[in-house]
Amino acid sequence: MAEIGVVGPTSWGTTLAVLLARRGHRVALLTRTPQEADALARAGENRRFLPGLAFPPGLWLTASPAEAVGRAQMVVLAVPSASVRENARRIAPFLPRDAVLLHAVKGLEPGTALRISQVLAQEAPSHAERLGVLSGPNLAREIAQGLPSSTVVASPSPAVARWVQDALHTPAFRVYISRDVIGVELAGALKNIIAIGAGMCDGLGLGANAKSAFVTRGLAEITRLGVAAGADPLTFAGLAGIGDLMATCWSPLSRNRTVGERLARGQPLGEVLKGLGQVAEGVHTVPSALLLAQRYGVEMPIAQVTYQVLYEGLPIPKAIEALLGRSPKPEWPEGWGTLPREERENPC
């Protein structure tokens, strides 16, 4: 069994720490302050995010980066995207040379639109080839309860991906591996934008047809950007793409879906975010996605109107009107999908 450090007592960070400790690893959960570490240790659980989930033997709390990661074989970052760089700088001086650096952040760095692995490669360049990303339909509360789930780990190093797979895999938490770091990261980040719109569909009572069509076109939109950035389109048809998209767009546990639903029911954005008590990454990802879209020359109408709703006060009915008013076009760029050429040119 391994020594593992988990950075961030978030709901997802706590869940991963508990999962790894249950797997038999010795896990240090790094907090922001000694007071936070003491409070969590005394409670024996994270009452703020996951009340009732007892810390198993083998999981311990510390506010010391040196203690948390200094002897770790793997370090897991599970913090909001806006604080990744700060946390990377905090732990970088203490990272063992051969440690795996895995992140489970579904966002992009605000302001730069960098993927999280790019941020980590800048702050811990000696670990650039030992980076990994974990993503998929992974609602923290369900996994904490032991309900079945699957995830995917992507790394430029197949050996690193397999090591993480072995460290995390259980009968109830199936871990698949991939080499498509770009695709897994972008799918996990961009689907949150679509989830906000899916929540708006729920809040307005637009029905299953409208929501399903919206999510499907959203998948096409984020796939276009991913491919332009160098991702494998098949990744968006897998766990990190459509798998995570379905969970995030339909589950009442999804923070991003909840944001859209509450906005559609008339609640101001500031009030919605305050009421969540946790970060809804999609709100911060929208500007970054549009920055990437401009960089790669990709049209993203859903992201554009979502930005206008969130940041420019566009009424949601007007946003829907703008999307529905777009000129009709073929579903696929080539017009007839994968039909043979003769059928495309001579349809019945």
C-alpha positions as CSV (number, residue, x, y, z in Angstrom):
1,M,0.0,0.0,0.0
2,A,1.1,3.6,-0.7
3,E,1.6,6.9,1.1
4,I,-0.7,9.4,-0.5
5,G,-1.3,13.1,0.1
6,V,-4.7,14.7,-0.8
7,V,-4.7,18.4,-1.2
8,G,-8.1,20.0,-0.3
9,P,-10.8,19.0,2.2
10,T,-13.5,19.7,-0.4
11,S,-16.4,17.3,-0.9
12,W,-14.5,15.6,-3.7
13,G,-11.1,15.8,-1.9
14,T,-12.6,14.3,1.2
15,T,-14.3,11.5,-0.8
16,L,-11.1,10.6,-2.6
17,A,-9.2,10.6,0.7
18,V,-11.7,8.3,2.3
19,L,-11.8,6.0,-0.8
20,L,-8.0,5.7,-0.9
21,A,-7.9,5.0,2.9
22,R,-10.6,2.4,2.6
23,R,-8.4,0.8,-0.1
24,G,-5.7,0.4,2.5
25,H,-3.4,3.3,1.7
26,R,-2.0,5.7,4.3
27,V,-3.6,9.0,3.4
28,A,-2.8,12.6,4.6
29,L,-5.5,15.1,3.9
30,L,-4.0,18.6,3.7
31,T,-6.1,21.4,5.1
32,R,-5.6,25.2,4.8
33,T,-5.0,25.8,8.5
34,P,-4.0,23.9,11.7
35,Q,-7.4,24.9,13.2
36,E,-9.2,23.3,10.3
37,A,-7.1,20.1,10.6
38,D,-7.8,20.0,14.3
39,A,-11.6,20.5,13.9
40,L,-11.9,17.8,11.2
41,A,-9.8,15.4,13.3
42,R,-11.9,15.9,16.4
43,A,-15.1,15.5,14.4
44,G,-13.9,12.4,12.7
45,E,-15.7,13.5,9.5
46,N,-16.2,16.5,7.2
47,R,-19.4,17.8,8.7
48,R,-19.6,20.8,6.3
49,F,-19.5,18.8,3.0
50,L,-20.1,15.1,3.9
51,P,-21.8,14.8,7.3
52,G,-22.0,11.2,8.4
53,L,-19.0,9.9,6.4
54,A,-16.6,8.7,9.1
55,F,-12.9,9.0,8.4
56,P,-11.5,5.4,8.2
57,P,-8.3,4.2,9.9
58,G,-5.3,5.3,7.8
59,L,-6.6,8.8,7.1
60,W,-5.1,11.6,9.0
61,L,-5.3,15.5,8.9
62,T,-2.5,18.0,8.6
63,A,-2.0,21.6,7.6
64,S,1.7,21.0,6.9
65,P,2.6,20.6,3.2
66,A,5.9,18.9,4.1
67,E,4.0,16.3,6.3
68,A,1.3,15.7,3.7
69,V,3.3,15.2,0.6
70,G,7.0,14.9,1.6
71,R,6.9,11.1,1.5
72,A,4.0,10.6,-0.8
73,Q,4.0,8.3,-3.8
74,M,1.0,10.1,-5.1
75,V,-0.4,13.6,-4.5
76,V,-4.0,14.3,-5.4
77,L,-5.2,17.9,-5.9
78,A,-9.0,18.3,-5.4
79,V,-9.4,22.1,-5.0
80,P,-11.3,24.8,-7.0
81,S,-9.7,25.7,-10.3
82,A,-9.1,29.3,-9.1
83,S,-6.8,28.0,-6.3
84,V,-4.9,25.3,-8.1
85,R,-1.8,27.5,-8.8
86,E,-1.6,28.7,-5.2
87,N,-1.9,25.1,-3.9
88,A,0.7,23.8,-6.4
89,R,3.2,26.4,-5.2
90,R,2.4,25.4,-1.7
91,I,3.3,21.8,-2.2
92,A,5.9,21.9,-5.0
93,P,9.0,22.3,-2.8
94,F,8.1,19.1,-0.9
95,L,7.2,16.8,-3.8
96,P,9.3,13.7,-4.0
97,R,11.0,13.4,-7.4
98,D,9.2,10.2,-8.3
99,A,5.7,11.1,-7.0
100,V,2.7,10.9,-9.2
101,L,0.8,14.3,-9.4
102,L,-2.8,13.6,-10.0
103,H,-5.6,16.3,-10.2
104,A,-9.3,15.9,-10.0
105,V,-10.3,19.4,-10.9
106,K,-13.1,20.0,-13.4
107,G,-12.3,23.5,-14.5
108,L,-9.9,25.8,-16.3
109,E,-7.6,28.4,-14.7
110,P,-9.6,31.7,-14.6
111,G,-7.9,34.5,-16.6
112,T,-5.5,32.3,-18.6
113,A,-7.9,29.5,-19.7
114,L,-5.1,27.0,-19.1
115,R,-5.9,23.4,-18.4
116,I,-5.1,22.3,-14.9
117,S,-2.3,20.0,-16.1
118,Q,-0.7,23.0,-17.8
119,V,-0.8,25.0,-14.6
120,L,0.8,22.1,-12.7
121,A,3.5,21.6,-15.3
122,Q,4.4,25.3,-14.9
123,E,4.5,25.1,-11.1
124,A,6.1,21.6,-10.8
125,P,8.0,21.2,-14.1
126,S,10.0,18.2,-12.8
127,H,6.7,16.3,-12.6
128,A,5.4,17.2,-16.1
129,E,5.7,13.5,-17.2
130,R,4.2,12.2,-14.0
131,L,1.0,14.2,-14.2
132,G,-2.5,12.6,-14.4
133,V,-6.1,13.8,-14.5
134,L,-9.1,12.0,-13.0
135,S,-12.6,12.7,-14.4
136,G,-15.9,11.1,-15.1
137,P,-19.5,10.8,-13.7
138,N,-18.3,11.1,-10.2
139,L,-20.8,12.8,-7.9
140,A,-19.0,12.8,-4.6
141,R,-21.9,12.0,-2.3
142,E,-22.8,8.9,-4.2
143,I,-19.2,7.6,-4.2
144,A,-18.9,8.3,-0.5
145,Q,-22.0,6.2,0.0
146,G,-20.4,3.3,-1.8
147,L,-22.7,3.4,-4.8
148,P,-21.2,2.0,-8.0
149,S,-19.3,4.5,-10.2
150,S,-16.6,4.6,-12.9
151,T,-14.0,7.1,-13.7
152,V,-11.1,7.6,-16.2
153,V,-7.5,8.5,-15.5
154,A,-5.5,10.1,-18.3
155,S,-1.8,10.6,-18.3
156,P,1.0,11.1,-20.9
157,S,2.6,8.2,-19.2
158,P,0.8,4.8,-19.5
159,A,2.8,3.6,-16.5
160,V,1.5,6.5,-14.4
161,A,-2.1,5.9,-15.5
162,R,-1.8,2.2,-14.6
163,W,-0.3,3.0,-11.2
164,V,-3.2,5.3,-10.4
165,Q,-5.7,2.7,-11.7
166,D,-4.2,0.1,-9.3
167,A,-4.3,2.5,-6.4
168,L,-7.9,3.6,-6.8
169,H,-9.8,0.7,-8.4
170,T,-12.4,-1.1,-6.4
171,P,-15.4,-3.2,-7.3
172,A,-17.6,-0.2,-6.7
173,F,-15.3,2.4,-8.2
174,R,-14.1,1.2,-11.6
175,V,-11.1,3.0,-13.0
176,Y,-10.3,3.1,-16.7
177,I,-7.2,4.7,-18.3
178,S,-6.5,7.0,-21.2
179,R,-3.7,8.9,-22.8
180,D,-5.9,11.8,-23.9
181,V,-5.1,14.3,-21.2
182,I,-6.5,17.2,-23.3
183,G,-9.8,15.5,-23.9
184,V,-10.4,14.3,-20.4
185,E,-9.6,17.7,-18.9
186,L,-11.7,19.7,-21.4
187,A,-14.6,17.4,-21.3
188,G,-14.7,17.6,-17.5
189,A,-14.5,21.3,-17.5
190,L,-16.7,22.3,-20.4
191,K,-19.7,20.0,-19.6
192,N,-20.3,22.2,-16.5
193,I,-21.4,25.0,-18.9
194,I,-23.9,22.7,-20.5
195,A,-25.2,21.6,-17.1
196,I,-26.1,25.2,-16.2
197,G,-28.3,25.3,-19.3
198,A,-29.8,21.9,-18.5
199,G,-30.8,23.3,-15.1
200,M,-32.4,26.3,-16.9
201,C,-34.5,23.8,-18.9
202,D,-35.6,22.2,-15.6
203,G,-36.3,25.5,-14.0
204,L,-38.5,26.6,-16.8
205,G,-40.2,23.3,-17.2
206,L,-39.3,23.0,-20.9
207,G,-39.7,19.2,-20.9
208,A,-37.6,16.1,-21.7
209,N,-37.4,16.8,-25.5
210,A,-36.0,20.2,-25.1
211,K,-33.5,19.3,-22.4
212,S,-32.3,16.2,-24.3
213,A,-31.8,18.2,-27.5
214,F,-30.0,21.0,-25.6
215,V,-27.6,18.6,-23.9
216,T,-26.9,16.8,-27.2
217,R,-26.1,20.0,-29.0
218,G,-24.0,21.0,-26.0
219,L,-22.0,17.8,-26.4
220,A,-21.4,18.6,-30.0
221,E,-20.3,22.1,-29.1
222,I,-17.8,21.1,-26.4
223,T,-16.5,18.3,-28.6
224,R,-15.8,20.8,-31.4
225,L,-13.6,22.9,-29.1
226,G,-11.9,19.8,-27.7
227,V,-11.0,18.5,-31.1
228,A,-9.7,21.9,-32.1
229,A,-7.5,21.9,-29.0
230,G,-6.0,18.5,-29.9
231,A,-8.4,16.1,-28.1
232,D,-9.6,12.7,-29.4
233,P,-13.3,13.1,-30.2
234,L,-13.9,9.6,-28.8
235,T,-13.1,10.9,-25.4
236,F,-16.2,13.0,-25.5
237,A,-18.2,9.8,-26.1
238,G,-16.8,8.2,-23.0
239,L,-16.9,8.5,-19.3
240,A,-15.2,11.9,-19.1
241,G,-17.6,13.2,-21.8
242,I,-21.1,12.0,-22.2
243,G,-20.9,10.0,-19.0
244,D,-20.1,13.0,-16.8
245,L,-22.5,15.2,-18.9
246,M,-25.4,12.9,-18.1
247,A,-24.7,12.8,-14.4
248,T,-24.1,16.5,-14.2
249,C,-27.2,17.5,-16.3
250,W,-29.7,15.2,-14.5
251,S,-28.6,14.7,-10.9
252,P,-30.1,16.9,-8.2
253,L,-26.7,16.7,-6.6
254,S,-25.1,18.6,-9.4
255,R,-24.1,22.2,-8.4
256,N,-23.9,23.5,-11.9
257,R,-27.4,22.1,-12.8
258,T,-28.7,23.7,-9.6
259,V,-27.3,27.1,-10.6
260,G,-29.2,27.0,-13.9
261,E,-32.4,25.8,-12.3
262,R,-32.4,28.5,-9.6
263,L,-31.5,31.2,-12.1
264,A,-34.5,30.2,-14.2
265,R,-36.8,30.5,-11.2
266,G,-35.7,34.1,-10.7
267,Q,-33.0,33.8,-8.1
268,P,-30.1,36.3,-8.6
269,L,-26.7,34.7,-9.4
270,G,-25.0,36.0,-6.3
271,E,-27.7,34.6,-4.0
272,V,-27.6,31.3,-5.8
273,L,-23.8,30.9,-5.4
274,K,-24.0,32.0,-1.8
275,G,-26.7,29.4,-1.1
276,L,-24.7,26.6,-2.6
277,G,-21.9,26.9,-0.1
278,Q,-19.5,25.3,-2.7
279,V,-18.0,26.3,-6.0
280,A,-20.0,25.8,-9.2
281,E,-17.1,25.5,-11.6
282,G,-19.2,26.1,-14.7
283,V,-19.8,29.8,-13.7
284,H,-16.1,30.4,-13.8
285,T,-15.4,28.2,-16.9
286,V,-17.7,30.1,-19.3
287,P,-15.3,33.0,-19.8
288,S,-12.3,30.7,-20.2
289,A,-14.2,28.5,-22.7
290,L,-15.0,31.6,-24.8
291,L,-11.3,32.6,-24.7
292,L,-10.3,29.2,-25.9
293,A,-13.1,29.3,-28.6
294,Q,-11.6,32.6,-29.9
295,R,-8.1,31.2,-29.8
296,Y,-9.1,28.1,-31.8
297,G,-11.7,29.7,-34.1
298,V,-14.6,27.6,-32.8
299,E,-18.2,28.7,-32.7
300,M,-19.8,28.1,-29.3
301,P,-23.3,29.6,-29.3
302,I,-24.4,27.9,-26.0
303,A,-21.4,29.1,-24.1
304,Q,-21.9,32.6,-25.6
305,V,-25.5,33.0,-24.4
306,T,-24.7,31.4,-21.1
307,Y,-22.0,34.0,-20.6
308,Q,-24.6,36.8,-21.5
309,V,-27.0,35.4,-19.0
310,L,-24.5,35.1,-16.2
311,Y,-22.4,38.2,-16.7
312,E,-24.5,40.6,-18.9
313,G,-28.0,40.2,-17.5
314,L,-29.5,38.6,-20.6
315,P,-33.0,37.3,-19.7
316,I,-33.1,33.5,-20.0
317,P,-36.1,33.6,-22.4
318,K,-34.1,35.8,-24.7
319,A,-31.1,33.4,-24.5
320,I,-33.5,30.5,-25.5
321,E,-34.9,32.7,-28.3
322,A,-31.4,33.4,-29.6
323,L,-30.5,29.7,-29.8
324,L,-33.8,28.6,-31.4
325,G,-33.5,31.5,-33.9
326,R,-30.3,30.3,-35.4
327,S,-30.3,29.2,-39.0
328,P,-31.0,25.4,-39.5
329,K,-28.1,23.4,-40.6
330,P,-27.0,19.8,-41.0
331,E,-26.4,17.9,-37.8
332,W,-22.9,17.0,-38.8
333,P,-20.5,19.2,-40.7
334,E,-20.3,16.9,-43.7
335,G,-24.0,16.9,-44.0
336,W,-24.8,13.2,-44.0
337,G,-22.8,11.9,-41.1
338,T,-21.3,8.5,-41.9
339,L,-23.5,7.4,-44.8
340,P,-21.6,6.1,-47.8
341,R,-20.8,8.7,-50.5
342,E,-23.4,7.4,-52.9
343,E,-26.2,7.6,-50.4
344,R,-25.1,11.1,-49.4
345,E,-25.2,12.2,-53.0
346,N,-28.4,10.3,-54.0
347,P,-30.7,10.2,-50.9
348,C,-33.9,8.3,-51.3
